Amino acid sequence: MKKQAFYSDAPNQRETRWGLVYLAVSLVVLPALLQAGNRLLAAPLSDARLNFIYYCINFAAVVWIFRRFLSSQLRAALRIPFPTLWYAALGYLGSRALGEILTYLIFRVFPSFVNVNDRSIAQLLNQDFRLMAAATIVLVPIAEETLYRGLVFRCLYGKSPIASYLVSMGVFAAIHVVGFIGSFSPLHLLLCFAQYLPAGFCLAWCYRQTGTLLAPVIMHTLVNTVSVLTAMR
């Protein structure tokens, strides 16, 4: 099996520049604006609906900014469909295995540990399952993989492969816990942060192995689909 050259395509200068600007906006400005606007409504939206609006805006902005890059990534994936699916599956299995080992070790020391982001997502699914399931399974994987693998990992890889893994994994893990700072102890959030590192590594790995962003998108979709189905129990 011949591995696709990783540098067959990358975000261009315009996509990189606007992508980095939007990354900061999506993490800080957009959530604050939506929350402020929601408070002004006579009948504020539920947390689930507000989050769905955020995911829709985020998805639309990312697809618009990276439309050329995403189109080229799709074409690349269609040229190597089997490796794309194969590495997505391997990445998913690796992520599950590493995640289970890490979770086991955490529970050995902290038996009552609960991942606060997982609990929050489960609560949002209970509020409006259809909207949140659609956002989590369809919108989130494309937007997050474009930003954290296609932009962060991809742009750093040429300078330092090790740094590209570490930074993209760290940023990916941080976005899942940053909203809970101040509400839980630093140790609790550090453990939650650590739980997302295996997935972050495997997502970057399957992108690097195939040279197409569709591989981590498929893997991310599998991870989120299983999480949604698990939350239904």
N, C-alpha and C positions, 0 to 999 in steps of 0.2 A: 504494500500500500504506500503510495508516494504521498508524502506530506505536502500540503499546500504551502507555498512560500508565505510567511507571515506578513511580509511587507509588500504584498501584492496591492494593497490599498490602505489608506489611512484617512482620517478626517483632514480636509485641506485647511489652510490658514484661516479662512473665514469661519468655517465650522468650529475649529478649535477655539478661536477667539470668542465667538458668541456662545459656544458651549460652556466655556469656563465662566463667562459672565452669568449665564443662565443657571449654572450649577450653584453659584452663590445665592442667586435670587430664589431658587427653588428650595434651598435649605433654610433661609432666614426670612426673606421679604414676603414671598408668596403665602406661607402659612400665617404670618402676622396680619397681612391684608385680609385674608379670608376670615380669620377670626374676628377682626375688628369690624368688617362688614356684616358678619353674621350677628354681632351684638346690636347692630343698628336696626335689624329687622324687627317688625312688630311680632312676628312669630318665628323665632330663630330656628334654623335647620338643626336636625339631629346631628350628632357627631358622625354617624355613618354617611349621611348625605353630604355633609361638609367635606369629609374625606374623599368621597367619590368625586366631588367637583374638583378638588385638588388634583386627584389622579388624572382626571380628564384633561385639565389644563396642562399638567406636566407632560402627559403623553403627547398632546397636540404640539406643544412647544418643542419638545425633543424631536419629534418626527419632522417638523418644519425646518428646524435648524440643521439637522443632519440628513435631510432628504436625499442628497446626492450620495453620501456615504452609505446610508442604509440600502439604497437601491443597488449599489455595487456589491454590498455584502450579501444581498439576496441572490444576485446573479452568481456570485462565487459559490454559494451554498448549493445552488441548483446544478452546478458543474460537478460537485462531489457530494451527492446526497447521502451515500452510505457512510463515509467517514464523519459527516456532520452528525448523523443520528447515532453512530457508534460511540463517538467521543462524548456526546451529550449524555448517553446512557451510562458510560463509564464514569463520567463526572458525577452524575447523580448517585450512583452506587458508592463511589468513593466518599462523597459528601455525607451520605447516610452512615457509612461505616465509621468515619472519623467523628462525626457528630455524636453517634451513640457511645463511642468510647469516652469522649469528653464529658458528655452528660452523665455517664456512669460515675466517672471520677468526681464530678461536682457533687452528685447526690451522696457519694460516700462520705464527703466532708460536711455537706449542708443538705440534710435529708428533706428539709422543708422548702428548698429553693424553688422559685417559680420565675420563669422568663417573663418579664413585665411586658415586653412587646407582644409576645405570643398571646398573653392574657388579654391585652388591649384589642388585638385583632379578633380574638374569639368574641369579645363583647360587641364589637362593631358588626360582626357577622350575625349575631343574635338580634341586633337592631334592624338590619336590612340585609338579609342573606344574598339576595339576587344582585344588588348593586355592589356589595363588597366582594362577592365571589367573582363577578365580572372584572372588577378593578384589579383584584389580586392575581387572577389567573391570566388575564389578557393584557391589561394596560401596564401593570408594574414591571413584568419581565422585560418588555421592549424598552421602556424608558430607562430603567435602572441599568440594564446591560449596555445600552448606548452610552450612558454617562460614565459608569464606573469601570467598564471594560473597554468600550470603544474609544472613550476619551482619556480617562485617567491612566489606565493600564497601557493603552496603545501609545500614548504620547511619551510615557516615561521609559518604555521598553528599550528604545534605541540608545538611551543614555545609561540605563542600568537595569538589566532584567530583574535583579534582586529587589531593587527599590520599587520597580513597577508592581511586583507581587505584594510587597509589604504595604505600600501606600494604598493601592486599590483595595486590598483586604481590609486595611484599617479604616478607610473612609466608608466602605460598604458596611462594616460592622458598626461604626459610629452612628450612621444615620438611623439605625434601629434602636438606639438607646438615648440619643442626645435629647429627645423631647421629655425624657423622664428625669433629667438632672435636677436635683433639688427635692425630688419626691421620694427618692430611695437612696440608700447609703452608697458611697463610692464603690465599696466591695461588691455589693449586689449588682450594680451596673457593670462593673468590670467582668463579673462572671457572665452576665448577659452578652456583653461585648464579645467575650471569648467564644461563645456558642456560635457566632456568625462567621468566625474565621475559617473553619473548614469549608463552608460553602463558598466563601470568597476566594479561597485558594483554588478549589476545583472549578469554579466558573472561569477564572483566569486561565487555568491549565487547559481546559477544553477549547477555549478561544485560541490559545497559542498553538495547540496541536492541529487545528483545522484551518486557521487563517480566516475564518468567517464568524461573524458575530451571531449567526443563527444558532450555532452550537450552544453557547451559554444561554441564549434566549430559551431554547427548548429545555435545557436542563433546569433553568430557573422556573419555567412553567411547570415542570414535573414536581419540583420542590413545593411550589405554592399550591398546586392542585392537591397533593397529599396532605398538606397542612390544613387546607379548607375542609377536606373530607374527614380528617381527624377531628377537627373542631365541631363537626356535626354530631359526633357520638355523644 
